[in-house]
Amino acid sequence: MNSQIKSLAVETIKSEAIAIEKLAEYIDDNFEQTVNEIFNGKGRVIVTGIGKSAIIASKIVATLNSTGTPAIFMHAADAIHGDLGIIQPDDIIICLSKSGNTP
């Protein structure tokens, strides 16, 4: 049993290392432009999502705030029920979605 646990742990780490390495393929001009927009932005970063995406969005907001970038989590369902007014013209909005199908 212990050898299976150890083996599973090692395989999981190797699998995750491969996934992280593949992320390098996504670092392109769009990534650079997005980072510059956030860095030079005059407003806050509003991060939104539904379901698991909302949980991840909330964690991103916590990270941004802890590094000095003003950020707010806006649950997408709350936005359509009146909270959308908190968003100002200079804010940057990041929408997270697993499938991209949520309206």
C-alpha positions as CSV (number, residue, x, y, z in Angstrom):
1,M,0.0,0.0,0.0
2,N,2.7,2.5,0.9
3,S,4.6,1.9,-2.3
4,Q,1.4,2.6,-4.3
5,I,1.0,5.9,-2.4
6,K,4.6,6.9,-3.1
7,S,4.3,5.8,-6.7
8,L,1.1,7.8,-7.2
9,A,2.6,10.9,-5.6
10,V,5.7,10.7,-7.9
11,E,3.6,10.2,-11.0
12,T,1.3,13.1,-10.0
13,I,4.3,15.5,-9.6
14,K,5.7,14.4,-12.9
15,S,2.4,14.9,-14.6
16,E,2.0,18.4,-13.1
17,A,5.6,19.3,-14.1
18,I,4.8,18.5,-17.7
19,A,1.6,20.6,-17.5
20,I,3.5,23.6,-16.1
21,E,6.1,23.2,-18.8
22,K,3.4,23.3,-21.5
23,L,2.2,26.7,-20.1
24,A,5.3,28.3,-21.7
25,E,3.5,27.9,-25.1
26,Y,0.9,30.4,-24.0
27,I,3.3,33.2,-23.2
28,D,2.9,35.3,-26.3
29,D,2.2,38.9,-27.3
30,N,-1.3,38.7,-25.9
31,F,0.1,37.7,-22.5
32,E,2.5,40.6,-22.5
33,Q,-0.2,43.0,-23.6
34,T,-2.5,41.8,-20.8
35,V,0.2,42.2,-18.1
36,N,1.0,45.7,-19.4
37,E,-2.8,46.6,-19.3
38,I,-3.1,45.5,-15.7
39,F,0.2,47.1,-14.6
40,N,-0.6,50.5,-16.3
41,G,-4.4,50.4,-15.5
42,K,-5.9,53.3,-13.6
43,G,-8.8,51.2,-12.1
44,R,-9.1,48.0,-10.4
45,V,-9.0,44.5,-11.7
46,I,-12.4,42.8,-11.5
47,V,-12.3,39.0,-11.7
48,T,-15.4,37.0,-12.2
49,G,-16.6,33.5,-12.8
50,I,-19.3,30.9,-11.9
51,G,-18.8,27.6,-10.1
52,K,-15.2,26.3,-9.8
53,S,-14.1,29.3,-12.0
54,A,-15.5,31.6,-9.2
55,I,-13.4,29.9,-6.6
56,I,-10.3,30.3,-8.8
57,A,-11.3,34.0,-9.5
58,S,-11.5,34.6,-5.8
59,K,-8.0,33.2,-5.3
60,I,-6.6,35.4,-8.1
61,V,-8.1,38.5,-6.5
62,A,-6.5,37.6,-3.2
63,T,-3.1,37.2,-4.9
64,L,-3.5,40.5,-6.8
65,N,-4.4,42.4,-3.7
66,S,-1.6,40.9,-1.7
67,T,0.9,42.1,-4.4
68,G,-0.5,45.7,-4.4
69,T,-2.8,45.4,-7.4
70,P,-6.3,46.6,-6.4
71,A,-8.8,43.8,-7.3
72,I,-12.3,42.8,-6.6
73,F,-14.1,39.5,-7.0
74,M,-17.5,39.8,-8.6
75,H,-19.6,36.7,-8.8
76,A,-21.2,36.7,-12.3
77,A,-24.7,35.9,-10.8
78,D,-24.4,38.9,-8.5
79,A,-23.4,41.1,-11.4
80,I,-26.6,40.4,-13.3
81,H,-28.7,41.0,-10.1
82,G,-27.6,44.6,-9.5
83,D,-23.9,44.6,-8.4
84,L,-22.6,45.5,-11.9
85,G,-22.7,49.1,-10.8
86,I,-19.5,48.6,-8.8
87,I,-17.5,48.4,-12.0
88,Q,-16.1,51.7,-13.1
89,P,-14.9,52.8,-16.6
90,D,-11.2,52.4,-15.8
91,D,-11.5,48.9,-14.4
92,I,-10.2,45.9,-16.1
93,I,-12.4,42.8,-16.2
94,I,-11.1,39.2,-16.3
95,C,-13.8,36.6,-16.9
96,L,-12.9,33.0,-16.1
97,S,-14.8,30.1,-17.6
98,K,-13.9,26.4,-18.1
99,S,-16.0,26.0,-21.3
100,G,-16.6,29.5,-22.4
101,N,-20.3,28.7,-22.8
102,T,-21.8,30.6,-19.9
103,P,-23.6,33.6,-21.2
